């Protein structure tokens, strides 16, 4: 299997596995009008996806170790297509939230499946750029959602936009089926790895991910609505703000993966990314007062922080365990991230619905990043990484 094909498969896994919440975010105003729902319920759609993903992450990590990355990837594409189809065809909130939950299982499968392929096909000192490219698949999906889905909705309607993404998922399943010959190791499971305890580093990664995930869960879901409601942007311009953050993160994830693939310890890099998140959230909070231009700077900052740290986290999760534990370690680290991702959007949405201000909410997001930065101190003192 060529490296180009591997990267294409990895990016496809991450793009489709995680695209549903971002599709909802950029088309939120259409869903609110068509389904008769409010901002809190938009947040609940994000919460359903992420909480189901958080609960399913550890089991799907085990599935990755048991069956291999290819088989789990094919399952992922099918689940993603089903979830997107349910939302696109929804006549009410109930069907939409079922679709979000189904998509959550796809999201839970994405990193375990992709990391399982990486650990078997790429040697450790060459994983940085590959992991960064893989994680940038998320941003590829996000930026395409922000740039294209509002345009598709404008030409036809929002339902067509969702169905188009579902069809893309099925097409990528075919690509994966013929690009990956078989699962490395034939999907044989290392029973000793099943029972070996995971190092404490993985739990620190899960805690850090919980906090940073809560920040990007709220910000990623509501930045498009924030730019429309607080700054007067059109839906298409709001989508471009989201696309700017995603495009920035695309390059940042590759760069940060390359810079950290050979570090002695991953905690300092995580601390620096959290500090950048504090600054980015403050810039967004100041935009209504200082000027609309600042939201573009804040979007770039979000791309360099809240949306970029995951490539470094995935490198760390693979670095501290044997290949037979890669699925479990990734699943546990991802469980923290997806739990935070799911809890925060309805809290943010209900705060705004109750009359709270967007700047105050973004300052709270900055506070989450500050606490995440503090956890890296404890991690550095207790970890096995680099020892």
C-alpha positions as CSV (number, residue, x, y, z in Angstrom):
1,X,0.0,0.0,0.0
2,X,1.5,3.3,-1.0
3,X,1.8,6.2,1.5
4,X,-0.4,8.3,-0.7
5,X,-3.2,5.8,-0.5
6,X,-2.7,5.4,3.2
7,X,-3.0,9.1,3.8
8,X,-6.1,9.3,1.6
9,X,-7.8,6.5,3.6
10,X,-6.8,8.0,7.0
11,X,-8.0,11.5,6.1
12,X,-11.2,10.0,4.7
13,X,-11.8,8.1,8.0
14,X,-11.4,11.2,10.1
15,X,-13.3,13.5,7.8
16,X,-16.4,11.4,7.5
17,X,-16.3,10.0,11.0
18,X,-16.4,13.5,12.5
19,X,-18.3,15.7,10.0
20,X,-21.9,15.5,11.3
21,X,-21.6,18.0,14.2
22,X,-20.0,20.5,11.9
23,X,-22.6,20.0,9.2
24,X,-25.3,20.7,11.8
25,X,-23.3,23.8,13.0
26,X,-23.0,25.5,9.6
27,X,-26.7,24.7,8.7
28,X,-28.0,25.4,12.2
29,X,-30.2,28.3,11.2
30,X,-31.9,26.1,8.5
31,X,-32.5,23.3,11.0
32,X,-34.0,25.7,13.5
33,X,-36.4,27.0,11.0
34,X,-37.3,23.7,9.3
35,X,-37.7,21.6,12.4
36,X,-39.0,24.2,14.8
37,X,-36.2,23.8,17.3
38,X,-34.1,26.2,19.4
39,X,-30.4,26.8,20.1
40,X,-30.5,24.5,23.1
41,X,-31.7,21.6,20.9
42,X,-28.9,22.4,18.4
43,X,-26.6,21.9,21.3
44,X,-28.4,18.7,22.2
45,X,-27.6,17.3,18.7
46,X,-23.9,18.0,19.3
47,X,-24.2,16.5,22.8
48,X,-25.9,13.3,21.5
49,X,-23.1,12.8,19.0
50,X,-20.3,13.4,21.4
51,X,-21.7,11.6,24.4
52,X,-22.5,8.5,22.5
53,X,-19.1,8.8,20.9
54,X,-17.5,9.1,24.4
55,X,-19.3,6.0,25.7
56,X,-18.5,4.0,22.6
57,X,-14.8,5.1,22.3
58,X,-13.4,2.5,24.7
59,X,-15.4,-0.4,23.2
60,X,-14.6,0.6,19.7
61,X,-10.9,0.8,20.7
62,X,-11.2,-2.9,21.6
63,X,-12.9,-3.6,18.3
64,X,-10.0,-2.0,16.5
65,X,-7.6,-4.2,18.3
66,X,-9.7,-7.3,17.7
67,X,-10.8,-6.8,14.1
68,X,-8.2,-4.4,12.6
69,X,-8.4,-0.9,11.2
70,X,-9.8,-1.8,7.8
71,X,-12.9,-3.7,9.0
72,X,-13.7,-1.0,11.6
73,X,-13.3,1.7,9.0
74,X,-15.8,0.1,6.7
75,X,-18.2,-0.1,9.6
76,X,-17.6,3.6,10.3
77,X,-18.5,4.7,6.8
78,X,-21.7,2.8,6.9
79,X,-22.7,4.2,10.3
80,X,-21.8,7.8,9.2
81,X,-23.9,7.5,6.0
82,X,-26.9,6.2,8.1
83,X,-26.6,9.0,10.7
84,X,-26.4,11.7,8.1
85,X,-29.3,10.3,6.1
86,X,-31.5,10.2,9.3
87,X,-30.8,13.9,9.9
88,X,-31.2,14.9,6.3
89,X,-34.6,13.2,6.2
90,X,-35.8,14.2,9.7
91,X,-39.2,15.7,10.1
92,X,-38.7,16.4,13.7
93,X,-36.1,16.7,16.5
94,X,-36.5,13.0,17.6
95,X,-35.3,11.5,14.3
96,X,-32.5,14.1,14.1
97,X,-31.1,13.2,17.5
98,X,-31.2,9.5,16.6
99,X,-29.1,10.3,13.6
100,X,-26.7,12.3,15.7
101,X,-26.3,9.4,18.1
102,X,-25.6,6.9,15.2
103,X,-23.0,9.4,13.9
104,X,-21.5,9.4,17.4
105,X,-20.6,5.7,17.1
106,X,-18.9,6.5,13.8
107,X,-17.0,9.3,15.5
108,X,-15.9,6.9,18.3
109,X,-14.5,4.5,15.6
110,X,-12.5,7.1,13.7
111,X,-9.3,7.5,15.8
112,X,-9.1,3.8,16.9
113,X,-9.4,2.6,13.3
114,X,-6.9,5.1,11.9
115,X,-4.4,4.7,14.7
116,X,-4.5,1.0,14.4
117,X,-3.5,1.2,10.7
118,X,-0.7,3.7,11.6
119,X,0.8,1.6,14.3
120,X,1.1,-1.4,12.0
121,X,2.2,0.3,8.9
122,X,4.4,3.3,10.0
123,X,7.5,3.1,12.3
124,X,7.3,5.4,15.4
125,X,9.8,8.0,14.2
126,X,7.9,8.5,10.9
127,X,4.4,8.9,12.5
128,X,4.4,12.6,13.1
129,X,3.5,13.9,9.7
130,X,1.2,10.9,8.9
131,X,-0.7,11.5,12.2
132,X,-0.9,15.2,11.5
133,X,-2.2,14.5,8.0
134,X,-4.7,12.0,9.4
135,X,-5.9,14.4,12.0
136,X,-6.2,17.1,9.4
137,X,-8.8,15.0,7.7
138,X,-11.1,16.4,10.4
139,X,-10.4,19.9,9.3
140,X,-10.7,18.9,5.7
141,X,-14.2,17.8,6.4
142,X,-14.9,20.8,8.5
143,X,-13.6,23.4,6.0
144,X,-15.5,21.7,3.2
145,X,-18.7,21.7,5.3
146,X,-18.3,25.4,6.0
147,X,-17.5,26.4,2.5
148,X,-19.8,24.0,0.5
149,X,-22.8,23.0,2.5
150,X,-24.3,26.5,2.8
151,X,-23.9,26.9,-0.9
152,X,-25.6,23.6,-1.6
153,X,-28.4,24.5,0.8
154,X,-28.8,27.8,-1.0
155,X,-29.0,26.2,-4.4
156,X,-31.3,23.4,-3.4
157,X,-32.0,22.9,0.4
158,X,-30.3,21.7,3.6
159,X,-31.6,18.2,3.2
160,X,-29.8,17.8,-0.1
161,X,-26.6,19.0,1.6
162,X,-26.9,16.2,4.2
163,X,-27.7,13.5,1.6
164,X,-24.7,14.6,-0.4
165,X,-22.3,14.0,2.5
166,X,-24.0,10.6,3.2
167,X,-23.4,9.6,-0.4
168,X,-19.7,10.7,-0.1
169,X,-19.3,8.4,2.9
170,X,-20.5,5.4,0.9
171,X,-18.1,6.4,-1.9
172,X,-15.2,6.5,0.5
173,X,-16.1,3.1,1.9
174,X,-15.5,1.7,-1.6
175,X,-12.1,3.6,-1.8
176,X,-11.1,2.0,1.5
177,X,-12.3,-1.5,0.5
178,X,-10.0,-1.5,-2.6
179,X,-7.1,0.6,-1.2
180,X,-6.3,-1.4,2.0
181,X,-5.7,-5.0,1.0
182,X,-6.3,-6.6,4.4
183,X,-6.1,-5.7,8.0
184,X,-2.4,-5.7,9.3
185,X,-1.9,-8.9,11.3
186,X,-5.1,-10.3,9.8
187,X,-7.0,-8.7,12.7
188,X,-5.5,-11.2,15.2
189,X,-5.9,-10.0,18.8
190,X,-3.1,-9.8,21.3
191,X,-4.7,-11.3,24.4
192,X,-1.9,-10.2,26.7
193,X,-2.3,-6.6,25.6
194,X,-6.0,-6.9,26.5
195,X,-5.2,-7.4,30.1
196,X,-2.1,-5.2,30.4
197,X,-2.8,-1.9,32.3
198,X,-2.6,1.3,30.3
199,X,0.0,3.8,31.6
200,X,-1.1,6.8,33.6
201,X,-0.2,9.1,30.6
202,X,-3.3,7.9,28.8
203,X,-5.5,9.1,31.7
204,X,-3.9,12.5,31.7
205,X,-4.5,12.7,28.0
206,X,-8.2,11.8,28.6
207,X,-8.5,14.6,31.3
208,X,-6.8,17.1,29.0
209,X,-9.1,16.1,26.2
210,X,-12.2,16.4,28.4
211,X,-11.4,20.1,29.0
212,X,-10.2,21.0,25.6
213,X,-13.0,19.0,24.1
214,X,-15.5,21.0,26.1
215,X,-14.1,24.2,24.8
216,X,-14.1,23.3,21.1
217,X,-17.5,21.5,21.5
218,X,-19.1,24.8,22.5
219,X,-17.1,27.1,20.2
220,X,-17.3,24.8,17.2
221,X,-21.0,24.5,17.4
222,X,-21.9,28.1,18.0
223,X,-19.2,30.2,16.2
224,X,-21.4,30.3,13.0
225,X,-24.5,31.4,15.0
226,X,-22.3,33.9,17.0
227,X,-21.1,35.6,13.8
228,X,-24.7,35.8,12.5
229,X,-26.4,36.9,15.6
230,X,-23.8,39.1,17.3
231,X,-21.9,40.4,14.3
232,X,-24.5,40.4,11.6
233,X,-22.8,38.0,9.2
234,X,-24.7,36.1,6.5
235,X,-25.0,32.3,6.7
236,X,-22.4,32.0,4.0
237,X,-20.0,34.4,5.6
238,X,-20.5,32.6,8.9
239,X,-19.6,29.3,7.2
240,X,-16.4,30.9,5.9
241,X,-15.4,31.9,9.4
242,X,-15.8,28.3,10.5
243,X,-13.9,27.2,7.3
244,X,-11.1,29.6,8.2
245,X,-10.6,28.0,11.6
246,X,-10.7,24.5,10.0
247,X,-8.3,25.4,7.2
248,X,-5.8,26.8,9.8
249,X,-6.1,23.7,11.9
250,X,-5.4,21.6,8.8
251,X,-1.9,22.9,8.4
252,X,-1.4,23.3,12.2
253,X,-2.1,19.6,12.8
254,X,0.5,18.5,10.2
255,X,3.1,21.0,11.5
256,X,2.6,20.2,15.2
257,X,2.7,16.4,14.4
258,X,6.0,16.9,12.7
259,X,7.5,19.1,15.4
260,X,6.5,16.7,18.3
261,X,7.1,13.2,16.8
262,X,10.5,12.9,18.5
263,X,10.0,15.0,21.7
264,X,11.1,13.5,25.0
265,X,7.8,14.5,26.6
266,X,4.4,15.6,25.2
267,X,3.2,17.6,28.2
268,X,5.0,20.9,27.3
269,X,3.5,20.9,23.8
270,X,0.0,20.3,25.3
271,X,0.5,23.2,27.7
272,X,1.5,25.6,24.9
273,X,-1.5,24.7,22.9
274,X,-3.8,25.3,25.9
275,X,-2.3,28.7,26.4
276,X,-2.9,29.5,22.8
277,X,-6.5,28.5,23.4
278,X,-6.9,31.0,26.1
279,X,-5.8,33.8,23.8
280,X,-8.1,32.6,20.9
281,X,-11.1,32.6,23.1
282,X,-10.4,36.1,24.4
283,X,-10.1,37.4,20.8
284,X,-13.6,36.0,20.0
285,X,-15.0,37.5,23.2
286,X,-13.6,40.9,22.2
287,X,-14.9,40.9,18.6
288,X,-18.3,42.5,19.2
289,X,-16.6,45.4,21.0
290,X,-13.4,45.9,19.0
291,X,-14.7,45.1,15.5
292,X,-15.9,42.3,13.3
293,X,-12.4,41.8,11.8
294,X,-11.2,40.3,15.1
295,X,-13.4,37.3,14.7
296,X,-11.2,36.2,11.7
297,X,-8.1,36.5,13.9
298,X,-9.9,34.6,16.6
299,X,-10.9,31.9,14.1
300,X,-7.2,31.5,13.1
301,X,-6.4,31.3,16.8
302,X,-8.9,28.5,17.3
303,X,-7.4,26.6,14.5
304,X,-4.0,26.9,16.1
305,X,-5.1,25.7,19.5
306,X,-8.5,24.1,20.3
307,X,-8.6,22.5,16.8
308,X,-4.9,21.4,16.6
309,X,-4.0,19.7,19.8
310,X,-5.5,16.3,18.9
311,X,-2.7,15.4,16.5
312,X,-0.2,15.7,19.4
313,X,-2.5,13.8,21.7
314,X,-2.8,10.9,19.2
315,X,1.0,10.7,18.8
316,X,1.3,10.6,22.6
317,X,-1.4,7.8,22.9
318,X,0.5,5.7,20.3
319,X,4.0,6.4,21.8
320,X,3.3,5.1,25.3
321,X,1.8,1.7,24.4
322,X,2.6,-1.4,22.4
323,X,0.9,-1.7,19.0
324,X,-1.5,-4.3,20.4
325,X,-2.8,-1.6,22.9
326,X,-3.1,1.2,20.3
327,X,-6.9,0.8,20.0
328,X,-7.6,0.8,23.7
329,X,-5.2,3.7,24.4
330,X,-6.7,5.8,21.7
331,X,-10.2,4.9,22.8
332,X,-9.6,6.0,26.3
333,X,-8.0,9.2,25.3
334,X,-10.8,9.9,22.9
335,X,-13.5,9.1,25.4
336,X,-12.4,12.1,27.5
337,X,-12.4,14.4,24.4
338,X,-15.8,13.3,23.2
339,X,-17.4,13.6,26.6
340,X,-16.3,17.2,26.9
341,X,-17.3,17.8,23.3
342,X,-20.8,16.6,24.2
343,X,-21.5,18.2,27.5
344,X,-20.6,21.8,26.6
345,X,-22.8,22.7,23.5
346,X,-26.2,22.5,25.3
347,X,-24.8,24.4,28.3
348,X,-23.5,27.1,25.9
349,X,-26.8,27.2,24.0
350,X,-29.0,27.3,27.0
351,X,-26.9,30.2,28.4
352,X,-27.4,32.2,25.3
353,X,-31.1,31.3,25.1
354,X,-31.5,32.6,28.7
355,X,-30.1,36.0,27.8
356,X,-26.4,35.4,28.4
357,X,-23.8,37.1,26.2
358,X,-21.5,35.5,23.7
359,X,-18.4,37.3,25.0
360,X,-19.0,35.9,28.6
361,X,-19.5,32.4,27.1
362,X,-16.2,32.6,25.2
363,X,-14.3,33.8,28.2
364,X,-15.6,30.7,30.0
365,X,-14.2,28.6,27.1
366,X,-10.8,30.3,27.7
367,X,-11.1,29.3,31.3
368,X,-11.4,25.7,30.3
369,X,-8.2,26.0,28.3
370,X,-6.4,27.5,31.2
371,X,-7.4,24.6,33.5
372,X,-6.3,22.1,30.7
373,X,-2.9,23.9,30.7
374,X,-2.6,23.3,34.5
375,X,-3.2,19.6,34.1
376,X,-0.1,19.3,32.0
377,X,2.0,20.1,35.1
378,X,0.7,17.1,37.0
379,X,1.0,14.9,33.9
380,X,4.7,15.9,33.5
381,X,5.4,15.0,37.1
382,X,3.8,11.6,37.1
383,X,4.1,10.3,33.6
384,X,6.1,7.5,32.0
385,X,6.4,9.2,28.7
386,X,10.0,9.9,27.7
387,X,11.4,7.7,30.5
